[in-house]
C-alpha cells in the first residue's frame, strides 16, 4: 500500500517524531492508543527538548470527518516533547527551510511540518506532533500531519515563528476571527497548510497528497488533499483534545 510505504519512510527520517506506529481496523483503531514513554539519559538536562509520555486516541480524530466514508484501516505515529534545560536554536537549519515549509507535501518530513527548536526557543513549553493516514473500504487513501505547541502566554503563541512563516507563504489566506488567528495556504480550493492560534496554543495542520506515480489521488478533491471541511473538523478535534488539555511532563 502506497501510504504505508510513505509512512514507514517518514518514520525512518523523522527527528522530532519518533513515536510508535499503530495499524488497525477502524473499530480497534478507536480504542488503542499510540504512545511514547520518556527515556532519561545523562544528556537530557542539557537538551533543548526532552521526550515525555503521551496518551492520545488519535484514531478518533477522523471519526465523522467530512469527505471520508467507511474508513477501514488507519496508521498513526505520535510523540511528545517538553522544554529541557539546554539551549534551543532560534532558527531551523534543514535544507530548503523556510521555503520548504510552504510547499505541498507528498508524504512528509520534519522540516516541512514540525519545526521544533525554533518554537521552543520562542517560548514553547510542550509539543505534541502526529502523523495520521488511512484507507477507506473503496481503497481511497488519505493522510495528514498535526502538531500542537503550548506556550507560556497567548502573546508568545501569537508571535511564534511558525505563525509568521505560514502567514508569509505565497497565497496565504488570513481567516482570523473572534480572537483566533488562522492562516490557510491553499492548493486549488483546499488548504494544504493551516496554522491556528487559540490562547496560548499553536496548532499546525498539514494535509498530505497520497498520489501515486500515475497521478491518481482517490480523494474527490481536484488537488487530492482533504477537503476544507475535513480540515475544519481536524482543527476542532485537535484544539479540543490536545491544546486545551492540561499536560504534565
N, C-alpha and C positions, 0 to 999 in steps of 0.2 A: 504494500500500500504506500502510495507516494508520500502521504502525510506522515506516516510512521517513520519512513526513511528520513524525512526532513527533521522531525523532532529528535530522532536519535542523533543526527548530525549536529543539531543545535546543542543537545545536551553535552556532546563532546567538546564543543567550542566554548561553552558558557564559562565566564569567570565569576560573575555575580551569582548566577542561578545554578546551584549545584545540588538541588534537592532530588528526591526520588521521583520516579515516573510511575503513574498508575494507569493501567489499561483494563477496562472492564466494560461489560454491558451496561446499558443505561440505568436499569434499576439498581444494580450493585454499585454503579459509579456514584450514585447519590448518597450512599451510606458510608463507604470507607473514606478515610482522609489520607492526604499525602503530606508527609511531614519530614522535617529535617531536625535532628537533635544536635544541640550545640556541642562542639568538641573543644575542650580547652587545650591550650598549648602555652609554653613559656612566652611566646611572642604575642599572645592575644592582647596583653596590656599595652603594647606599643603599636597596635594596628589601628588603621582608620575605622574599620568596622569589625564586629565580632559576630560570628554565627549564633543564632538563637533558635529556640524551638518554635514551631508554629503548628497550628492545627486548624486547617481550613477545609470545608466541604466544597471545594471548587467545582465539583460536578454540578452542584445546584445552580451555578451561575448561568447555565444555559436552559434551565427549566422554564418553559414557557416563552423562550426568546423568539421574537418575530423573525420570520424568514427561514426558520428551520422546523421541519416536521419529522417525527419519528426518528430521533437520534438513537442509533443502535450501539455505537461504540464511542468511547472517549479516552483521551490520553491527556495527562497534565503533569507538569513539574512545578514545584514551588519552593520557596526558601524564605528566610527572614534574616535580616542583619540589623544590629543596633550599633550605635556610635561607640567606638572604642576610645582609648586614651591617646592614640597616636595621631600624627598629623594626616590631613587629607589633602590631596591635590586639588587646587582651585579650578583646574580646567582639565578636560579629557585629552588624552594623548593617542587614542586609537586612530589609525589611518582613515582619512576622509571625514572625521568629525570636525565641525558640526554639520557639514552639508549632508552627510550620510543619514543623519537622524531625520531629515525631512523626506527622504526617499521611500517610496512604497516598497515593501519587502515581500519577497517570496521566501518563506522561512523567516529566520530572524537571527540576529547576533546581538550580544550585549551592547556594542557600540551604537546599534540602531535604536534600541528602545529602553535601555536600562542604565543610563548614566548614574553612577553611584557616588564616587568620591567627591565630585564637584557639588553634588546635592548635600552631602554630609558636611562638606566644607562651608556650605552656606547656611548651616544650622539644622539640617535634618537629624533627628534622633533615632529614626526607625524606618526601615524599608521592607516591604513585602512584595516581591516580584513573582510572577507566574506566567507560564505559557500553557495554553489550552488548545486542544484540537479534537476533532471527531469526524464521524461519518454517519449519514442517515441511512435508513433502510434502502434508499434509492441510490446509494453509493455517492452521495453529494458530500464532498469534503469541506471542512471549514477550520479556521484557526485564528486565534487572537492571542495577544500578549497584554499583560496588565502589570502595573507597578504602582504601589501606594507609598508615599513618603509622608511621615508625620514630623512636623516642625514644632519648635517651642512656642511659636506665636503665629497668628494669622498674617502679620506683617512679613515675617520671614518666608512663609509659604508663598505669598503673592509675589515676592521678589526673588523666588528661586530661579536659578539659571535656566532650568529646563522650560519654565513658563515663558520666559523671554525668547528662548530659542525657537519653540514651536510657533509663537506669535510672529516671529520674523521669517518663517518659511514662506517661499513663494506661494501665493494663493491662499494663505491662511485666512480663515473667516472668523471674525470676532462674534461669538454668540453669548457673550456675558449678559447676565440679567439677574436682578434681585440679589445683588451682593455676591453672586457666584461668578468667578472668572472661568471662561470656557473658550477654547480656540480649536477649530477643526481645520485640518488640511485635507482637501478633497482629491479624489481620483474619480472623474466623472461626477456623479451625484452622491457618491458615498464617501464618508470620511475614512481615510486610512490611518489618520492620527487624530487623537483628541486628548487635550490636556485640560483638566478641570481642577479648580482650586476652591475648596469649601473650608472655611475657617482655617485651621492650621494643617490641613491635609492637602496633598497634591496627588492627583490620580492621572496616570498616563494609560491610554488605551491605544493599541495598535492592531488594526485588522490586517491579516496577512493573506496574500494570494496563495492559493494552493494549485495554480495552473500547472499542467504538465507541459512537456515539450511541444505538444500539438496545439497548445493554446486553449484547451478546454478548461473550464472552471467548475462546472457543476452547479454553482450558485446562479440564481436567476438574474442577479445584477450584471450590468454590462461590464463592470470592472472586475467581477469575480470576487469582490470584497463583500463582507457582511453589509446588509442594508443599514441605513442610518437609524431606523427604529430599533435594530438589534444593538447598536452602539448605545443608544439611549437606555435600553434595558440593562446592558452591562454596567453602564455608569451608575445607575440606581443601585444595582446589586453590590458593586464594589464599595460604593460610598456607605451603604447601609451595613455591610458585613465586615468591612476591614477598616475604613477610615474612621468610623465613629465608634469602634470597639476599643475600650481601654486595653493597652497591651503591657505585658510585663516581660522583662528580659528573660 
